Amino acid sequence: MTAESTTNDTEVYYDPYDVGIVANPYPTYARLRDEAPLYYNEKYDFWALSRYVDVEKALNNWETFSNQRSDILELMQSDFDMPKGVMMFEDPPIHTMLRGLMSRVFTPRRMAEIEDQIRNYCINCLDPLVGSDGFDIVAELAAMMPMRVIGMLLGIPESDQVGFRDRNDANLRTKPGAPMKVAKADAIADGRMYADYVEWRSNNPSDDLMTALLNVEFTDEEGVTRKLHRKEVLHYTQVVAGAGNETTGRLIGWLAKVLAEHPDQRREIEQDRSLLIPAIDETLRFEPTGPHVARYMARDFDAYGQTVPAGSSMLLLFGAANRDPARYDDPDTFNIHRSGSHLTFGKGLHYCLGANLARLEGRVALDELLNRWPEWDIDYETAQLAPTSTVRGWEKLRIIVS
């Protein structure tokens, strides 16, 4: 059976750039799971897996579902040479070495130490808004907070953080209905925008992640014990700064929207703050900030009577897998008391290194929101989704408070 005939037989169409689908992808995801669990899009030349069991297995099977051409579809299908030494562009054994190195500097202790700084930042953002009738939570908090936090970790001066955030975001932007342009694909990972800062930090060490990156010693894939080359430091800085900025900001927006639409559960959290983390994880399941990741097919893959040839592009649809009724009871219902994990942070060796940091930021932001406004609603007339295919979330989201 050919991919084309499968698509035509089922009449289901999935397109990550289609504005109508992206606005509410879940009916399409349901049809994919039921009718085309291995789907092919001829227009954009990619395959997609949508069932939880298939996505989970793919995430754990790096030998077939490879990261060697990144995890972004447009980047994977571009013709530039992937830079070496970027963790998200590598598989074992190099990935194992790189991740081990990052784990040594991107530690839970280091993240926990900045919780007070994150909370103070939230307080400074939100306190001036007390007494107003509402505000755009994206503009006032979500768009800035993640880059501020990365800046705290890296030691980037506040005066430079906005510029870095805007350039990172620009690399991921798309025009509605169109793929992301990859005219300068290497800019997504080369970290050149941080060169002056890294040079300054090398001469002005501090107790931050950047100083740790500059000084950490490790054994590389050639068996040589050394420090990171300056170009490698720039790669790492770009990955750390870019990966968590868009996704964590979108999480804060989704927390505000989903909990406005589930006021009884919001009130439970307000009364019992031990529910903050369960609420964050259920929001990540229910409205994943990264609705899919891409994988390069390193070898042929057979499923559902079809063969995906080596060299193909594959999308793993987290948004579909996270609502698979074969995995979750009543999956289209938001439930902060739900047990079980989700796939939004991935799984296996490429599991998101910043997952705990994202949870920390989400927890503090929601905690401080509830401290000031136990009740809020959404201004749907002005709400606007962000124009990007790599993450899904709100560009504008005004909440109404009293």
Sequence and secondary structure as in RCSB ss.txt:
>XXXX:A:sequence
MTAESTTNDTEVYYDPYDVGIVANPYPTYARLRDEAPLYYNEKYDFWALSRYVDVEKALNNWETFSNQRSDILEL
MQSDFDMPKGVMMFEDPPIHTMLRGLMSRVFTPRRMAEIEDQIRNYCINCLDPLVGSDGFDIVAELAAMMPMRVI
GMLLGIPESDQVGFRDRNDANLRTKPGAPMKVAKADAIADGRMYADYVEWRSNNPSDDLMTALLNVEFTDEEGVT
RKLHRKEVLHYTQVVAGAGNETTGRLIGWLAKVLAEHPDQRREIEQDRSLLIPAIDETLRFEPTGPHVARYMARD
FDAYGQTVPAGSSMLLLFGAANRDPARYDDPDTFNIHRSGSHLTFGKGLHYCLGANLARLEGRVALDELLNRWPE
WDIDYETAQLAPTSTVRGWEKLRIIVS
>XXXX:A:secstr
  HHHHHHHHT    TT HHHHHS HHHHHHHHHH SEEEETTTTEEEE SHHHHHHHHH TTTEE TT S HHH
HTS S   TT GGG  TTHHHHHHHHHHHHS HHHHHHTHHHHHHHHHHHHGGGTTSSEEEHIIIIITTHHHHHH
HHHHT  HHHHHHHHHHHHHHH   TTS    TTGGGGTS GGGHHHHHHHHHS  SSHHHHHHH EEE TTS E
EE  HHHHHHHHHHHHHHHHHHHHHHHHHHHHHHHS HHHHHHHHH GGGHHHHHHHHHHHS SS EEEEEESS 
EEETTEEE TT EEEEEHHHHTT TTTSSSTTS  TT  S  STT  GGG  TTHHHHHHHHHHHHHHHHHH S 
EEE TTT EE S SSS  EEE EEEE 
